[in-house]
Amino acid sequence: MLSKYFIRSRAIATVVAVTTSVGFASAEPRHGIAMYGDPALPPDFVSLPHVNADAPKGGSVTFAEVGSFDSLHPFILNGSAPYGWRVYGFESLMGRSWDEPFTLYGLLAESVETGPNRDWVEFTLRQEATFSDGSPVTVEDVLWSYEMLGTQGHPRYHSSWAKVAKAEAVGERAVRFTFTRPDNELPLILGLPPILKKAAFDGRAFDRPSMEAPIGSGPYVIEDLNAGRSITLKKNPDWWGSDLPFNRGQHNIDEITYEYFADGDIAFEAFRGGEISYVRETNAAKWDSNYDFPAVATGKVIKSEIPHQRPSGIAGFVMNTRNPLFADWRVREAMIQAFNFEFINRTLNGGSQPRITSYFANSQLAMSDGPADGRVAELLAPFAQDLPPGTIEGYALPVSDGQKANRKGRRAALKLLEEAGWSAESGTLKNADGAPFAFEFLLQAGSAQEANIAELYIEALTALGMDVQITTVDSAQYKERTQIYDFAMTPYSRPMSLSPGTEQRLYWGSDGVEKPGTRNWMGMDSPAAEAMIDTMLTSNSQEDFIASVKALDRILTAGRYVVPIWYQPKSYLAHQADLQYPERLPIYGDWLGFMPDIWWIASQ
C-alpha cells in the first residue's frame, strides 16, 4: 500500500500562516502558545486535527530496538534507558501539535501566560493531574523537576535553565519562570521538560543511573522487564489524562513491548517471522528488494510510504575538529571531495535517494545555491573575514561522474591536502614532520548500513594514502565515547524542524567544545553561528527569522563539518495489517513513522 493522501498545499499554507505572524499576544492565560502568532486550534478544540478521534482502543504491539539498556532513568547523561519509557511514561506541562511548525497546547498545565516581550512565562496546573501512583502533580514537583533537570540532568536541559533568573510558585497551582532576558522561544521550551515525582527520589541521587524507575504521569507504566533485553509498557487504566481533548485519539494501544536485538539484520528477521509489529526501513534499495516475503504477498504485512515537509536535517560522517587532523577546513573539504556520493548511492540505494545539500534542505529555511544576498548577507557581513570560503560567496557539494575511480574528486582532494601541508610519499599521506594521516573511524555494532557506507568511503580514503582503522563498539561504549567526543570520525545524524530554536545551541554552541554530552560532536566554535542563533531567538518578524536560519545553514554547510549522505523525503514503514494510522497527515508527516501515539489496532 502506498501512502495515504497528503494535501501538500494545505501544509505549506499552515507553515506560512504561522511563521508570517509578527509579535506576541498580551499577557493573559491561554490554552496554548505558538512560536509566532496564535495557536491554530481554538480553546474548545475537541481533538488534534491529525488523529482519528474515534480510534479503537486495545491490543498490543512489539517494536524492535538495536542495542541494549542498563537504566530506567532516561533524563541524565549516564546510562542508557529505553526510548519508549522516556516518551510514554512521563508528561510535560504542554504538548506539541505536529500539524504546526511549533505550537504547544495544555497538557499537565491547563493554561499558559507570558509577558508581551516574553520575558516570563507562567503555567497553571490542572487540578486533576496525577502521577501514575495516584498522587497529585504539585507545583513543588514542577519546580523541583526543573531545577534537578537543569543542574543534574542531561545537558540538553541545562541551557534553558541557565536563562531562568527566578522560578517560583505564584499560587497553589501556578508556577512562574522569569528570564534573564526576553526570549521568544523560551516560554515554549519551558513547557516541554518532563515532570517527575519529587518524593520518588528521597534518599536517592538524581544523577545516577538506576533500574529503579522514576514516577511520571504518562499514559503508560512498566508492566514487565527483562533487563537489557526487553521492556513492556502497559496503558495505565487510571491515567488521569485519558479524557483530555489533546489526548483524544492518542495512546490507543494497551500494551507496547520493545525487544532489543544485537543488530538490525536480526531484528528484520524477527519482523519477517511475525515477532515484530513494524519496521522503519532506511534503505530505499532494500525497500524494493527485501520485502517480498509471504506475509507481504498475502497482505498480512503492509508497505506504507509517508511523505513529510520537514527539513532534511544532517546525516553523514562527522569530523571531530578537536582532532588536529580535521581542524583545517581544507582537509575537511578534501574529505568531502573524496566521498563519491553518486557511486555509493547507486551501489547501496540504486541511485534513488536525494543527497542532503544543506542542514535545512527540503524547506523554505534552506540556504540558496548562489551568493548570499539581502538580509542574509547583512547578517553575515560582520563575520566575513572569519568565515570559511563559500559561506557568503556560495557553496555546493561536489558531484562525481558516478564511476568508482572518482578521478575528479580524488584530484581535488589531493590538491587541498597539499595546500594544507600533506603530501603522498610511497603511497602514504604524510605531513612535513613525516607523521602519517591516520585516524580511527568509530562505528556502533548493529549499524549495517553505516558500516557498508563507511567501507566504500574508506576504500577511497586509503587510495589517497590515509590510514583509516574501523573500530566497532557496542551501544553502551558508543554512547560513552561520543558523549565525551572520543572519536575522530563517526556517523552523525541531527533532525531539523520547521521552527528551529534553542536546541541549536546544544547542536552547535561553543559550550559543547569542552562540555560533555552536547550534540556539538564536530566541536565547532563559531561566533557567527551563535549570532545567527541569537537573531533567530529574538526576531519578531518572518524576514529576520528565516534570514537568520538561512545564514546559519550557510555557516554550517560551508564549515564542512560533516560528509553528507542522503535523506528520505518520505518514510518507508512495513507493518502488520491490523496496525493502522489516520489518513489525514500532519505537516511533520513522517513523525508517524517514529511513534505509535496515534496508531491503533483495527481488529480490536
C-alpha positions as CSV (number, residue, x, y, z in Angstrom):
1,M,0.0,0.0,0.0
2,L,1.3,3.4,-0.9
3,S,0.9,6.5,1.3
4,K,-2.5,7.6,2.2
5,Y,-3.4,11.0,0.8
6,F,-1.4,14.1,1.8
7,I,-2.6,17.6,0.9
8,R,0.7,19.4,0.3
9,S,-0.7,22.8,-0.4
10,R,-2.6,22.8,2.9
11,A,0.6,22.0,4.8
12,I,2.5,24.8,3.1
13,A,-0.3,27.2,3.9
14,T,-0.1,26.2,7.5
15,V,3.6,26.9,7.7
16,V,3.3,30.3,6.0
17,A,0.3,31.4,8.1
18,V,2.1,30.6,11.3
19,T,5.5,32.0,10.5
20,T,4.4,35.2,8.9
21,S,2.6,36.5,12.0
22,V,4.5,39.2,13.9
23,G,4.5,39.9,17.6
24,F,3.0,38.1,20.5
25,A,-0.2,38.1,22.4
26,S,-0.6,40.2,25.5
27,A,-0.3,38.7,29.0
28,E,-3.3,36.5,29.7
29,P,-3.9,32.8,30.5
30,R,-4.4,30.9,27.2
31,H,-4.9,27.3,26.3
32,G,-1.9,27.2,24.0
33,I,1.1,29.1,22.7
34,A,2.8,29.3,19.3
35,M,6.3,30.4,18.4
36,Y,4.7,33.1,16.2
37,G,1.1,34.3,16.1
38,D,-1.7,32.4,17.7
39,P,-2.3,28.6,18.0
40,A,-4.2,27.2,15.1
41,L,-6.8,25.4,17.4
42,P,-9.4,27.3,19.4
43,P,-9.7,26.9,23.2
44,D,-12.6,24.5,22.8
45,F,-11.0,22.1,20.3
46,V,-12.1,18.5,20.7
47,S,-9.0,16.8,19.3
48,L,-5.9,17.4,17.3
49,P,-6.6,17.6,13.6
50,H,-4.4,14.7,12.6
51,V,-5.8,12.0,14.8
52,N,-8.6,9.5,14.5
53,A,-10.7,10.8,17.4
54,D,-12.7,7.6,17.4
55,A,-9.9,5.2,17.1
56,P,-10.4,1.7,18.6
57,K,-8.7,1.1,21.9
58,G,-6.7,-2.0,23.0
59,G,-4.3,-4.6,21.5
60,S,-0.6,-4.9,21.7
61,V,2.4,-4.2,19.5
62,T,6.1,-5.2,19.7
63,F,8.8,-2.9,18.4
64,A,12.5,-3.7,17.7
65,E,15.4,-1.8,19.1
66,V,19.1,-2.4,18.4
67,G,21.5,-2.5,21.3
68,S,20.6,-2.7,25.0
69,F,19.7,-0.7,28.1
70,D,21.1,-0.5,31.6
71,S,19.0,2.1,33.3
72,L,15.4,3.2,33.7
73,H,16.3,6.8,34.4
74,P,16.1,8.5,31.0
75,F,16.8,12.1,31.9
76,I,20.5,12.0,32.9
77,L,23.8,11.8,30.9
78,N,24.9,8.4,32.3
79,G,23.3,5.1,31.5
80,S,21.2,4.0,28.5
81,A,17.4,3.9,29.1
82,P,14.7,2.6,26.8
83,Y,13.4,5.2,24.4
84,G,9.7,4.2,24.8
85,W,9.8,4.5,28.6
86,R,11.1,8.1,28.3
87,V,8.4,9.0,25.8
88,Y,5.3,7.3,27.3
89,G,6.0,7.2,31.0
90,F,6.2,10.9,31.5
91,E,4.4,14.1,30.6
92,S,5.3,17.8,30.3
93,L,3.3,20.9,31.1
94,M,2.5,21.4,27.5
95,G,2.1,19.0,24.5
96,R,3.2,19.6,20.9
97,S,0.9,19.6,17.8
98,W,2.8,18.1,14.9
99,D,0.5,19.8,12.5
100,E,2.0,23.2,13.2
101,P,5.7,24.3,13.0
102,F,5.9,24.9,16.8
103,T,2.8,25.2,18.8
104,L,2.0,23.8,22.3
105,Y,-1.3,23.1,24.0
106,G,-2.0,22.5,27.6
107,L,-1.2,19.0,29.0
108,L,-0.4,18.9,32.7
109,A,-1.0,22.7,32.6
110,E,-4.5,24.0,31.9
111,S,-3.1,27.4,30.8
112,V,0.0,29.3,29.9
113,E,0.6,33.0,30.2
114,T,3.6,35.1,29.1
115,G,4.5,38.8,29.0
116,P,4.3,40.9,25.9
117,N,8.0,40.7,25.5
118,R,8.2,37.1,26.5
119,D,10.4,37.9,29.5
120,W,8.5,35.5,31.7
121,V,6.1,32.6,31.5
122,E,3.5,31.2,33.9
123,F,1.8,27.8,33.9
124,T,-1.3,26.8,35.8
125,L,-1.5,23.1,36.6
126,R,-4.7,21.1,36.1
127,Q,-6.3,20.2,39.4
128,E,-7.0,16.7,38.2
129,A,-3.4,15.9,37.1
130,T,-1.9,13.0,39.0
131,F,1.2,10.7,38.8
132,S,0.8,7.1,38.0
133,D,0.6,6.2,41.7
134,G,-2.4,8.4,42.1
135,S,-0.7,11.3,43.9
136,P,-1.3,14.8,42.7
137,V,1.2,16.7,40.5
138,T,2.1,19.7,42.5
139,V,3.9,23.0,42.0
140,E,6.6,21.6,44.2
141,D,7.1,18.7,41.9
142,V,7.3,21.0,38.9
143,L,9.9,23.4,40.5
144,W,12.0,20.5,41.8
145,S,11.9,18.7,38.4
146,Y,13.1,21.8,36.5
147,E,15.9,22.5,39.0
148,M,17.1,18.9,39.0
149,L,17.0,18.6,35.2
150,G,18.6,22.0,34.8
151,T,21.5,21.3,37.1
152,Q,22.0,17.5,37.4
153,G,20.0,16.2,34.4
154,H,21.1,15.6,30.9
155,P,23.0,18.6,29.4
156,R,20.1,19.2,26.9
157,Y,18.2,20.7,29.8
158,H,20.9,23.0,31.1
159,S,20.9,25.8,28.6
160,S,17.3,26.7,29.1
161,W,17.5,26.5,32.9
162,A,20.6,28.9,32.7
163,K,18.3,31.5,31.2
164,V,15.9,31.4,34.2
165,A,16.5,34.2,36.7
166,K,13.8,33.1,39.1
167,A,11.5,30.1,39.4
168,E,8.7,30.5,41.9
169,A,5.2,29.4,43.0
170,V,2.7,32.1,42.4
171,G,-0.3,30.3,43.7
172,E,-1.5,26.9,44.8
173,R,-1.3,25.6,41.2
174,A,0.7,28.2,39.3
175,V,4.5,28.5,38.6
176,R,6.3,31.4,37.1
177,F,9.7,31.5,35.4
178,T,11.3,34.9,34.9
179,F,14.0,35.0,32.3
180,T,17.4,36.7,32.4
181,R,16.3,38.5,29.2
182,P,13.4,38.3,26.8
183,D,13.4,35.1,24.7
184,N,10.8,34.4,22.1
185,E,11.2,30.6,22.3
186,L,11.9,30.0,25.9
187,P,8.3,30.0,27.1
188,L,7.7,27.1,24.7
189,I,10.9,25.3,25.6
190,L,10.0,25.5,29.3
191,G,6.7,23.8,28.6
192,L,8.4,20.6,27.4
193,P,10.6,19.1,30.2
194,P,9.2,16.0,31.9
195,I,7.6,16.4,35.3
196,L,8.9,13.8,37.8
197,K,7.6,13.0,41.3
198,K,10.0,14.6,43.8
199,A,9.2,12.1,46.6
200,A,10.4,9.2,44.5
201,F,14.0,10.5,44.8
202,D,14.0,10.8,48.5
203,G,17.3,9.4,49.7
204,R,18.4,8.8,46.1
205,A,20.9,10.6,43.9
206,F,19.3,12.2,40.9
207,D,22.3,12.0,38.6
208,R,23.0,8.3,39.0
209,P,21.7,5.6,36.5
210,S,19.4,3.1,38.1
211,M,17.0,0.3,37.3
212,E,14.6,1.8,39.8
213,A,12.2,3.8,37.6
214,P,11.2,7.4,38.4
215,I,7.5,8.0,38.8
216,G,5.8,10.0,36.0
217,S,2.3,10.9,35.0
218,G,2.3,9.5,31.4
219,P,-0.2,7.1,29.8
220,Y,1.9,4.0,30.3
221,V,3.6,2.2,33.3
222,I,6.1,-0.6,33.2
223,E,4.4,-4.0,33.1
224,D,7.3,-6.3,32.5
225,L,11.1,-6.0,32.4
226,N,13.9,-8.2,31.2
227,A,16.9,-6.0,32.0
228,G,18.8,-5.1,28.9
229,R,16.7,-7.3,26.6
230,S,13.0,-6.2,26.7
231,I,10.6,-3.9,28.3
232,T,6.8,-3.9,28.2
233,L,4.7,-0.8,28.8
234,K,1.0,-1.2,29.8
235,K,-1.6,1.5,29.5
236,N,-2.4,2.8,32.9
237,P,-6.2,2.2,33.4
238,D,-6.2,5.1,35.9
239,W,-4.3,7.5,33.7
240,W,-5.6,11.0,34.6
241,G,-5.3,12.5,31.1
242,S,-7.3,10.0,29.1
243,D,-10.3,12.4,28.6
244,L,-8.3,15.5,27.7
245,P,-9.1,16.8,24.2
246,F,-5.4,16.9,23.5
247,N,-5.1,13.2,24.1
248,R,-8.3,12.1,22.3
249,G,-7.3,9.7,19.6
250,Q,-3.8,9.2,21.0
251,H,-2.3,6.3,23.0
252,N,-4.9,3.9,21.7
253,I,-2.8,0.7,22.2
254,D,-2.9,-1.1,25.5
255,E,0.5,-2.7,25.5
256,I,3.8,-1.8,23.9
257,T,6.8,-4.1,24.0
258,Y,10.3,-3.1,23.0
259,E,12.6,-6.1,22.1
260,Y,16.3,-5.5,21.9
261,F,18.4,-7.1,19.2
262,A,22.2,-7.3,18.5
263,D,21.8,-5.8,15.1
264,G,19.3,-4.6,12.5
265,D,19.5,-7.8,10.4
266,I,18.4,-10.0,13.3
267,A,15.6,-7.5,14.1
268,F,14.4,-7.7,10.5
269,E,14.3,-11.5,10.5
270,A,12.2,-11.3,13.7
271,F,9.8,-9.0,11.8
272,R,9.7,-11.4,8.8
273,G,8.8,-14.1,11.3
274,G,5.9,-12.1,12.8
275,E,7.5,-11.4,16.1
276,I,7.8,-7.6,15.5
277,S,4.8,-5.4,14.6
278,Y,6.6,-2.9,12.3
279,V,9.9,-1.8,11.0
280,R,11.1,1.6,9.6
281,E,13.3,0.9,6.5
282,T,16.1,3.4,5.9
283,N,17.4,1.9,2.8
284,A,15.5,2.5,-0.4
285,A,17.1,-0.4,-2.3
286,K,16.1,-2.8,0.5
287,W,12.6,-1.4,0.5
288,D,12.3,-2.5,-3.2
289,S,14.1,-5.9,-2.8
290,N,13.8,-7.3,0.7
291,Y,10.1,-7.1,1.3
292,D,8.9,-9.9,-1.0
293,F,8.3,-12.5,1.8
294,P,5.0,-14.3,2.1
295,A,3.4,-12.1,4.7
296,V,3.6,-9.1,2.3
297,A,2.2,-11.2,-0.6
298,T,-0.8,-12.3,1.5
299,G,-1.5,-8.8,2.8
300,K,-0.6,-9.6,6.4
301,V,2.1,-7.1,6.2
302,I,1.5,-3.7,4.6
303,K,4.1,-1.4,3.0
304,S,3.3,2.3,3.7
305,E,5.1,5.3,2.4
306,I,4.6,8.5,4.4
307,P,5.8,11.9,3.0
308,H,6.8,14.9,5.0
309,Q,7.8,18.5,4.6
310,R,10.3,18.9,7.4
311,P,13.9,19.9,6.6
312,S,16.3,17.2,5.6
313,G,18.5,17.7,8.7
314,I,22.0,16.5,8.5
315,A,23.2,12.8,8.3
316,G,26.6,11.5,7.3
317,F,30.1,11.3,8.8
318,V,31.1,14.0,11.3
319,M,34.7,15.1,11.6
320,N,35.8,16.0,15.1
321,T,37.7,19.3,14.8
322,R,39.1,18.8,18.3
323,N,41.4,16.4,16.5
324,P,44.2,18.4,14.8
325,L,43.7,16.4,11.6
326,F,40.4,18.0,11.0
327,A,41.0,21.5,12.3
328,D,41.8,22.8,8.8
329,W,38.7,23.4,6.6
330,R,40.8,22.4,3.5
331,V,41.2,18.9,5.0
332,R,37.5,18.7,5.7
333,E,36.7,19.8,2.1
334,A,39.2,17.1,0.9
335,M,37.3,14.5,2.9
336,I,34.1,15.6,1.2
337,Q,35.6,15.6,-2.3
338,A,36.8,12.0,-1.7
339,F,33.3,10.8,-0.8
340,N,31.9,9.5,-4.1
341,F,28.2,10.0,-3.3
342,E,26.9,9.2,-6.7
343,F,28.7,5.8,-6.8
344,I,27.8,4.9,-3.2
345,N,24.2,5.9,-3.6
346,R,23.9,3.8,-6.8
347,T,25.6,0.8,-5.2
348,L,23.6,0.8,-2.0
349,N,20.3,2.5,-3.0
350,G,20.1,2.0,-6.7
351,G,20.7,5.8,-7.0
352,S,17.2,6.6,-5.7
353,Q,18.0,8.7,-2.7
354,P,18.4,12.5,-2.9
355,R,21.6,14.0,-1.3
356,I,21.5,16.3,1.7
357,T,22.7,19.6,0.3
358,S,22.4,21.6,3.5
359,Y,21.2,21.2,7.0
360,F,17.8,22.8,6.2
361,A,17.4,21.4,2.7
362,N,13.9,20.5,1.6
363,S,12.3,23.5,3.3
364,Q,11.8,27.3,2.9
365,L,14.6,27.7,5.5
366,A,17.4,26.3,3.3
367,M,20.3,28.4,2.0
368,S,20.3,29.4,-1.6
369,D,22.8,28.0,-4.1
370,G,24.3,31.3,-5.0
371,P,25.9,34.2,-3.1
372,A,24.2,35.5,0.0
373,D,22.0,38.5,-0.6
374,G,19.5,40.8,1.2
375,R,19.1,40.3,4.9
376,V,21.1,37.1,4.9
377,A,24.2,38.9,3.5
378,E,23.6,41.7,6.1
379,L,23.7,39.2,9.0
380,L,26.8,37.5,7.7
381,A,28.8,40.7,6.8
382,P,30.3,41.4,10.3
383,F,31.9,37.9,10.3
384,A,33.0,37.8,6.7
385,Q,36.8,37.7,7.4
386,D,36.4,34.7,9.8
387,L,34.1,32.5,7.7
388,P,35.3,29.7,5.5
389,P,35.3,30.3,1.8
390,G,31.9,29.7,0.2
391,T,29.8,30.8,3.2
392,I,29.0,34.2,1.6
393,E,30.0,33.5,-2.0
394,G,28.1,30.3,-2.3
395,Y,28.9,26.7,-1.7
396,A,27.8,23.4,-3.2
397,L,28.8,19.8,-2.7
398,P,30.9,18.1,-5.4
399,V,29.1,15.9,-8.0
400,S,31.1,12.9,-9.4
401,D,30.6,11.1,-12.7
402,G,29.3,8.1,-10.8
403,Q,32.4,5.9,-11.6
404,K,34.2,4.2,-8.8
405,A,37.5,5.9,-9.6
406,N,36.1,9.4,-9.0
407,R,39.2,10.9,-10.6
408,K,37.9,14.5,-10.4
409,G,37.1,14.2,-6.7
410,R,40.4,12.5,-6.0
411,R,42.4,15.2,-7.8
412,A,40.6,17.9,-5.9
413,A,41.1,16.2,-2.6
414,L,44.9,15.7,-3.1
415,K,45.3,19.4,-4.1
416,L,43.5,20.6,-1.0
417,L,45.5,18.2,1.2
418,E,48.8,19.5,-0.3
419,E,47.7,23.1,0.4
420,A,47.1,22.0,4.0
421,G,50.6,20.6,4.3
422,W,50.1,16.9,3.4
423,S,51.9,15.0,0.6
424,A,51.9,11.4,-0.6
425,E,55.2,9.5,-0.1
426,S,55.3,5.9,-1.4
427,G,51.6,5.7,-1.2
428,T,51.3,7.2,2.3
429,L,50.0,10.6,3.1
430,K,52.3,12.5,5.5
431,N,52.8,16.0,6.9
432,A,56.0,18.0,7.0
433,D,57.1,16.2,10.1
434,G,56.7,12.8,8.5
435,A,53.6,11.8,10.5
436,P,51.0,9.8,8.6
437,F,47.5,10.9,8.1
438,A,46.0,8.2,10.3
439,F,42.7,8.1,12.3
440,E,40.1,5.8,13.8
441,F,36.6,5.5,12.3
442,L,34.2,4.7,15.1
443,L,31.1,2.6,14.4
444,Q,28.3,1.2,16.6
445,A,27.7,-2.5,16.4
446,G,24.5,-3.4,14.5
447,S,24.5,-0.5,12.1
448,A,24.9,-2.4,8.9
449,Q,24.0,0.4,6.5
450,E,26.5,2.8,8.1
451,A,29.2,0.1,8.0
452,N,28.5,-0.5,4.3
453,I,28.8,3.2,3.5
454,A,32.0,3.5,5.7
455,E,33.7,0.6,3.9
456,L,33.2,2.1,0.5
457,Y,34.3,5.5,1.7
458,I,37.4,4.2,3.5
459,E,38.4,2.4,0.3
460,A,38.6,5.8,-1.4
461,L,40.4,7.4,1.6
462,T,43.0,4.6,1.5
463,A,43.6,5.3,-2.1
464,L,44.6,8.9,-1.1
465,G,47.2,7.5,1.2
466,M,45.3,7.7,4.5
467,D,45.5,5.1,7.2
468,V,41.9,4.6,8.5
469,Q,41.1,2.0,11.0
470,I,37.5,0.9,11.7
471,T,36.6,0.3,15.4
472,T,33.2,-1.2,16.2
473,V,31.9,-1.0,19.7
474,D,28.6,-1.9,21.4
475,S,25.9,0.6,22.0
476,A,26.9,1.4,25.6
477,Q,30.6,2.0,24.6
478,Y,29.5,4.1,21.6
479,K,27.3,6.3,23.8
480,E,30.1,6.7,26.3
481,R,32.7,7.6,23.7
482,T,30.5,10.0,21.8
483,Q,29.3,11.8,25.0
484,I,33.0,12.8,25.6
485,Y,33.8,13.2,21.9
486,D,36.4,10.4,21.9
487,F,36.4,9.8,18.2
488,A,37.9,11.2,15.0
489,M,35.1,10.4,12.6
490,T,31.8,8.7,13.2
491,P,28.2,8.6,11.8
492,Y,26.2,11.6,12.7
493,S,22.5,12.5,12.4
494,R,20.6,15.5,13.6
495,P,17.0,16.2,12.6
496,M,15.8,19.7,12.0
497,S,12.3,21.2,12.4
498,L,10.4,24.0,10.7
499,S,10.9,26.1,13.8
500,P,14.5,25.8,14.9
501,G,15.4,27.5,18.2
502,T,17.2,27.0,21.5
503,E,18.2,23.4,20.6
504,Q,20.5,24.9,18.0
505,R,22.9,26.0,20.8
506,L,23.0,22.4,22.0
507,Y,23.9,21.3,18.5
508,W,26.5,24.0,17.6
509,G,27.2,26.2,20.6
510,S,30.7,26.8,21.8
511,D,30.0,25.4,25.2
512,G,30.0,22.0,23.6
513,V,33.6,22.2,22.6
514,E,34.6,21.0,26.0
515,K,31.3,20.3,27.9
516,P,30.4,16.6,27.5
517,G,27.0,15.4,26.4
518,T,26.1,18.1,23.9
519,R,25.3,17.4,20.3
520,N,28.2,19.5,19.0
521,W,30.1,16.4,18.1
522,M,32.2,18.3,15.5
523,G,33.5,20.7,18.1
524,M,32.6,23.8,16.2
525,D,33.3,27.2,17.8
526,S,31.7,29.8,15.6
527,P,30.8,33.3,16.9
528,A,28.9,33.8,13.6
529,A,26.7,30.7,14.2
530,E,25.9,31.9,17.8
531,A,25.0,35.3,16.5
532,M,22.6,33.8,14.0
533,I,21.0,31.7,16.8
534,D,20.6,34.9,18.9
535,T,18.8,36.6,16.0
536,M,16.7,33.5,15.4
537,L,15.6,33.5,19.1
538,T,14.9,37.2,19.3
539,S,13.4,38.0,15.9
540,N,9.8,39.3,15.8
541,S,9.4,39.1,12.0
542,Q,9.3,36.4,9.4
543,E,12.1,38.1,7.5
544,D,14.6,38.1,10.3
545,F,13.7,34.6,11.5
546,I,14.0,33.0,8.0
547,A,17.1,35.0,7.1
548,S,18.9,34.0,10.4
549,V,18.2,30.3,9.7
550,K,19.4,30.6,6.1
551,A,22.5,32.3,7.3
552,L,23.1,29.6,9.9
553,D,22.6,27.0,7.2
554,R,25.4,28.6,5.2
555,I,27.7,28.7,8.2
556,L,27.1,25.0,9.0
557,T,27.3,23.8,5.4
558,A,30.3,25.8,4.3
559,G,32.0,24.8,7.6
560,R,32.4,21.4,6.1
561,Y,32.0,19.6,9.4
562,V,30.0,16.6,8.0
563,V,30.3,14.5,4.9
564,P,26.6,14.4,4.0
565,I,24.9,11.3,2.7
566,W,21.2,11.2,1.7
567,Y,17.8,11.9,3.3
568,Q,14.4,10.4,2.8
569,P,11.6,12.7,1.6
570,K,9.2,10.1,2.9
571,S,9.3,7.3,5.4
572,Y,9.2,3.6,4.5
573,L,7.1,1.7,7.0
574,A,6.3,-2.0,6.9
575,H,3.8,-3.0,9.5
576,Q,1.2,-5.7,10.3
577,A,-2.1,-5.1,8.5
578,D,-4.1,-4.5,11.6
579,L,-1.8,-1.7,12.8
580,Q,-3.3,1.4,11.2
581,Y,-2.9,5.2,11.2
582,P,-5.0,8.2,10.2
583,E,-5.4,9.2,6.6
584,R,-5.0,12.9,7.3
585,L,-1.3,13.5,7.8
586,P,0.3,16.4,9.7
587,I,3.0,18.6,8.2
588,Y,5.6,16.6,10.1
589,G,4.1,13.6,8.2
590,D,6.9,11.1,8.9
591,W,6.6,11.7,12.6
592,L,4.0,8.9,12.3
593,G,6.9,6.6,11.5
594,F,8.7,7.1,14.7
595,M,6.0,6.7,17.3
596,P,2.7,4.7,17.7
597,D,0.9,7.6,19.5
598,I,-2.0,7.9,17.1
599,W,-1.9,4.3,15.6
600,W,-4.5,1.7,16.6
601,I,-5.2,-2.0,16.2
602,A,-8.1,-2.4,13.7
603,S,-9.1,-5.8,14.9
604,Q,-10.0,-4.7,18.4
